[in-house]
C-alpha cells in the first residue's frame, strides 16, 4: 500500500463555479470537486480512473 497522497486533478480552470455540472478543467463532477478533501484514497483513485 502506497503512503503517497493522491493529488487533486485540479488544473486551476474550474468551470463549476459558473454552473457547469462537469468541470472543463479537471473533468470532475461538481460534487466531486466540493467533496474531494473528504474522499478517502479509494474514492480519489476512482475519480482519477474515470
C-alpha positions, 0 to 999 in steps of 0.5 A: 500500500502506497503512503503517497497522497493522491493529488487533486486533478485540479488544473486551476480552470474550474468551470463549476463555479459558473454552473457547469455540472462537469468541470472543463478543467479537471473533468470532475463532477461538481460534487466531486470537486466540493467533496474531494478533501473528504474522499478517502484514497479509494474514492480519489483513485476512482475519480482519477480512473474515470 
